[in-house]
């Protein structure tokens, strides 16, 4: 029986949103305003979990982010540069926390009265991003999504899923680095059973989803309503058994489990142990796939940022170099293309997802 290992990045979500807006246009409906590339673009439109009035991205709610230059009119490059600055500082801080010799004195960085603006901005950013993607999720009506999933004919991923005969497969594993839950919602409206590692029993399902960078659907079991942003970084973090899976009313949760863009999950073994648990499972599944004769790997829309490379490389080096490997990206990063060409003998590049059904089901 065949096994498929699918690695999904932001490009998958961009592809989905483009096709979904085409579907809406064909029905004479307005586009949905969702931008998963410039993460500050719609910050003035969304409300906070404790106040539904718009203006999350403002000096009033996020003074540190605002002071550092986060604006709705910022370009993609400006927004990404600022996020990378903030997360680079947080990554270094978490390295200090992981070092027993450094932990005690570095905790003063958050417990002192000094204005550690980048750490304060990090606290604002993780709440903001969770709310942003939860708000985005609420914009897609389930009835329209079902019609899209069942009738739209111009997206390769839908063609693959609709024609999928699960009896032919031992396992189909999606390792998704996206916070959104549109893959899960599409599977749901198609009536396809799936499991989410860490939250459901995956032994009974062919399709398994692993989300090493977290998800807006991962929420604390003992959630308490919060009426402002908590600037006390939780250095102990949440364990995976302290989280639950939730798909309804996601905008009401002010805390959850996501790793922001440019976040290095390898540095979060203590502060986000849930991420370390999920990351190790992804590596384990990659190793297991190496022993499968009929196996293939599909990678879609991965950016290969310098901070992501260690995590992506961990998966790549644990896969069988003889496996059928397809990378889907309209503008593939040259360095990643070179790496894949060096590792995998049966490497194929596709610039669109149009033929994905033929590649996997063929």
N, C-alpha and C positions, 0 to 999 in steps of 0.2 A: 504493500500500500504506500501511496505517496505521502510525503510530508512537505509542508511549505513553511518557511521562516520569512516573515515580512517585517521589514524595519521601516517605520513611518516617521517622517519629519514634517516640518511646517509646510513643505511643498504639497503634501497630500491635502491639507486643509485648504490651502490656496486654490488648488485644483477643484476641490469640491465646491467652494464658494463661487468660483467662476461659472461652473456648470449650473449650479442652483440659480444664479442670477439669470443665466440664459433661459432656464426653464420658466422663471417668473416673467421674463420679457415676452416669451412666447404666449403666455397667458394674459398679457396685457396688464401685468401688475408691476409695481415699482420695485426697483432693486432694494435689497437689504443693505444697510450701511454697516458693514463689518470690515475692519482692516486688521489683519493679523500680522502685518509687516511693520506698520508704524503704530506702536502700541500706545502712543499718547494722543493720537488723532481725535478720538471721540471721548477723551477724558472729561471734557466739560459737559457732556450730554448725560453721562451715567450718574446715578445717585449712590450714596453709601448704603451699606447694609442696615444702618440705623436711621437713615433719612432718605426717603425716595426722591427728594428734590435733586435736580441735576446740579453738577458742579463738583464732582469728586476731585478732579484735577484742578485744584485752586490753592491759593495761599491759605485760605481758611481751613481747608481739610488736610492738605499735604504741604505744610510750610517748607519742609526740607527739600522735597522734590522741586517745588516751585522756585525756591531760592537758587537751586543748582541749575535751573534753566528748563525744566520740563514744561512744555507748552503744547496746546492742541495744534498750533500752526507749525510746530517743529517738523523738519524734514525727516525722512526715514533714517538718513545718515546721522543727523543730530540726535534723534531719539535713541538709536542703537548705541551711539558713542557714550551717551550719558548713562544708559543702563549698564553698559560694560564697565564704566568707571565705578559705579555703585557696587556692582557684584564683585568686581576685582577686590575692592576694599573688604567686602563681606567675606569673600573666600579666604583672604589672608587672616582675617579675624578668627574664622572658624579653625584655621590651621593652628593658631595660638591656643584656642580652647582645647583642641585635641592633644596638645602637648602638656602632659602633667606638670612639667617644670614652668610652663608659661601661664597655665590656666588662671591661677589665683590672681596674679598681678594684672593679667589682661582683662579680667572681669571688671576691673575698675574703669575700663573704657566705656562700659555701659552703665555702671553704677555711680559714676562721678557726676558732678554738676557741669563738667566740661561739655561744650557743644560739639559732639562727634557727629557732624552733619551727614556724613556719608552713611553711617550706621543708622541714623534716624531716617534717612531717605530709604534705606533698605527695608526698615520696618513698614514704612508707608507703601513701598513698591509691592511687597508681597500681598498686602491686603487689596491694594488697587488692582493688581493683575487678576487676582481671584474674582473680584467683583466684575471686572471688565469682561472676562470670558464667560462668566455666569450670565451677565446681561446680554452678551452676544447670543448665548444659547437660547435665551427667552425670545429672541427675535424670530426664530424659525418655528413656525406653526407646525404641529405634529401632523395635522391633516394634509397640509401641503407637502410636507416632507414625505409622507407615505405615497402621495400621488407621484411625486418626483421619483422615488425609489422604484415604484412599480411600473412607471410608464416612460420615463426619460430614456432615450436610446443613444445618447451621444456622450456617455462617460464610460470608459473602459472598466473602471472598478465596479460599476453597477452591473455591467454585462457579465463580468466574472462571477459576482455574487449570485445573480439571478439564475445563471446556468450551472451553478455549483452542485455537484452530486457528492454530498458528504460521505456517502458509502465508499467512495474511491480513496478517501484520505484517512490516514492514521491521525494526523494532527495538522492544524493550520494555526500557526502562532503569529500574532501581531504584536511586535514590540513597538509601542507608540510613544514618542517623546512629546506628544501634544497634550495640552491640558484639556482641550475640548472633548466633548462626548458625542460628536456627530457620527463617528464610526459606530459606536454602540447604539445610537438611536436608529441608524439606518438598518443595522442588523435586527433590531427590535421590530421595526415596521415591516421588514421582510419575513418576519416569523422565524428567524434563525437563532437557535440557542447558542449561547456563548458563555464563557466563564471569564472572570477577572481575577488574576492571581492576587492572593492575599485576602480575598473577600468571598469567593464562591468556591464550591467544589468543582474543580476543573476535570476530574476524572470521567465525568459523564458527558463531557462536551468535546467535540472535535475542534471547535474554534476557541482559542484562548487568547486573552488580551493581557499584556504585561506593560505597565506604565511606569518606567523608572523615574521619570521626572514629575510624577504625580498627576493629579486630575482634579478638576473642579468638583468631581463626584466623590472625592475622598474627604470626608468631614469627621470631626471628632465625635465619638460616641456621647461624651458628656459636654455637649456644646452649651455654652452660656452666651446669651446676647451681650454684645459689647457695644458701648455707645461712644467709643472713640478709638483711635489707633493706639495699640499697646506698644510702647517703645522699649519695653523690657524684653530683650531677646531671650527666647526660651532655649538656654544652652543645653538643657537635658533632652528636649525634643520629644516628639511623639513616636511611639512604637506602632508597628502595623496593627497589632491587636487592639489598639486604642482608637482605631479609625473604623468607620462604617461606610458602606456604599449608599449614596443618595443621589437621585436624579430629579427630584421635585423641589421647587422653591429654592433653588440654589443661591439666589441673590440675597437671601436672609442670613447666610453664614459668613461671618467676618473672619473666621479662621479655617484652615484646611491644611492640605498637604500638596504643595507644588514647589518646584525648584525654578526660580526665575531664569530667563534667558541668560546665558553666560555663566550660570551657576555650575559648579563642579561637584557632582554628587559624591565623588571619591573623597572629598574633604568633609563630608557631612555624616560620618559614621556615628558620631555621638549626637550631634544636634538634630539630625533627621535620620534616625535609625531605620525608619520605614523605607527610606530611599535606598539605603544600603541593602536591606533585605530584598527589595524588588530587583535591584541591579544585579545581585548575585544570582537570582533566579533566571534572569535573562541570559547570563553567561552560561549557567547550567544547561539551559535549553539549547543554546548554540552548540555546546559540546555534545549533547545527546544527538542532535541532528547530524553531526559528523559521522555517526555510525550507521546512518540510514542510507541504503543504496539508492532508493528512489526519493531524492530530496532536492529541493531547489530553494534559492534565496532571492527575494525581491526587495530592493531598497528604493524608497521613493522620497524625494524631496529633502534629503539630508544636506545641511549646509557645511558641516565639517569645520566649524569655528575652532580656533586653537584650544579653547576651553572644553570643547566637546570631544576632541580627538581621542583622548585617553579612553573615554567611555565607548566610543564607536570602535576604536581599535581593539578593545577587549572582546567585542563580539566577533570582529572579522578574523582575528588570529585563532579563535576557537572553532571556526567553521572549516569544513573540509575544503581544501583548495581545488578539489576536483568537482565540486558541486556546480550545478547550473546556476549562474549568478547574473541577475538582471538589475541594472540601475536605471531608474526612471527620473530624469531631470532635464528640463529644456535647456538649462545653462549649467552643466555640471561643473563643480569646482575642479580646476585643473589638478590640484594636488590630490584630491580624492580619486579622480579618474586614474591618475598615475599609480596610486596605492592599489586600487582594485585590479588594474592591469597586471601589477606585479605579483599579486597573491593568487588570483583565480584564473585557472586555465580556460574556463568556459564563461568568460565575462562578456556580457552584451550590454550596450548602452541604448536606451530608448529615450527619445526626446519628448514623448508624450505617453499618457496611459491608455491610448486608444487600443493597443493590442494586448493589454494585460490578460484578457480572458483567453486569448489564443495561446499565450505563453504558458499560463498555468494549467488551463484545461486541455490544451492541445496535446 
